[in-house]
């Protein structure tokens, strides 16, 4: 995994968020999501702080590489 991880999250009932986390912060969020608990996770996102209730994440998309337009 790279130093940073781009992601999108979708929530139960609708709504999404996107951002960039350090590899360590993404691992923490992923562990809470896959663990199935109801914990509120605080992670430091590239532009601020993010609080997420793990049980309310419906899906997660992890970007494997930077998207580029053009050449």
C-alpha positions as CSV (number, residue, x, y, z in Angstrom):
1,X,0.0,0.0,0.0
2,X,1.2,3.5,-0.8
3,X,1.8,6.3,1.7
4,X,-1.7,7.7,1.0
5,X,-4.9,6.0,0.1
6,X,-7.7,7.6,-1.9
7,X,-11.2,6.3,-1.0
8,X,-14.9,6.7,-1.4
9,X,-17.4,5.6,1.3
10,X,-21.1,5.1,0.9
11,X,-23.4,5.1,3.9
12,X,-26.5,3.2,4.9
13,X,-29.5,5.3,3.9
14,X,-27.5,7.2,1.2
15,X,-24.8,9.8,1.2
16,X,-21.1,9.4,0.3
17,X,-17.8,10.9,1.2
18,X,-14.4,10.8,-0.5
19,X,-10.9,11.6,0.7
20,X,-7.3,10.7,1.1
21,X,-5.9,9.1,4.2
22,X,-2.5,8.0,5.2
23,X,-2.0,4.2,4.8
24,X,-2.1,3.8,8.6
25,X,-5.4,5.8,8.9
26,X,-7.0,3.8,6.1
27,X,-6.0,0.5,7.8
28,X,-7.7,1.7,11.0
29,X,-10.9,2.6,9.1
30,X,-10.9,-0.6,7.1
31,X,-10.4,-2.7,10.3
32,X,-13.4,-1.0,11.9
33,X,-15.5,-1.4,8.8
34,X,-14.7,-5.1,8.3
35,X,-14.9,-5.8,12.0
36,X,-18.6,-5.2,12.0
37,X,-18.7,-3.1,15.2
38,X,-20.6,0.0,16.0
39,X,-17.6,2.1,17.0
40,X,-17.1,5.7,15.9
41,X,-13.7,6.0,14.3
42,X,-11.8,9.3,14.2
43,X,-9.4,9.5,11.3
44,X,-7.2,12.4,10.1
45,X,-8.1,13.0,6.5
46,X,-5.9,15.1,4.1
47,X,-8.1,18.2,4.5
48,X,-9.4,17.7,8.1
49,X,-10.8,15.2,10.6
50,X,-13.4,12.6,9.8
51,X,-15.7,10.8,12.3
52,X,-17.3,7.7,10.9
53,X,-19.6,5.2,12.6
54,X,-18.3,1.9,11.2
55,X,-21.7,0.2,11.2
56,X,-23.1,2.9,8.9
57,X,-20.7,2.2,6.1
58,X,-22.5,0.4,3.3
59,X,-19.6,0.2,0.9
60,X,-16.0,1.4,0.3
61,X,-14.1,2.0,-2.9
62,X,-10.3,2.1,-2.7
63,X,-8.6,3.8,-5.6
64,X,-5.8,1.6,-6.8
65,X,-3.9,4.3,-8.7
66,X,-4.2,8.0,-9.4
67,X,-6.8,8.8,-12.0
68,X,-5.3,10.8,-14.9
69,X,-7.0,12.7,-17.7
70,X,-5.1,13.2,-20.9
71,X,-1.5,12.3,-21.5
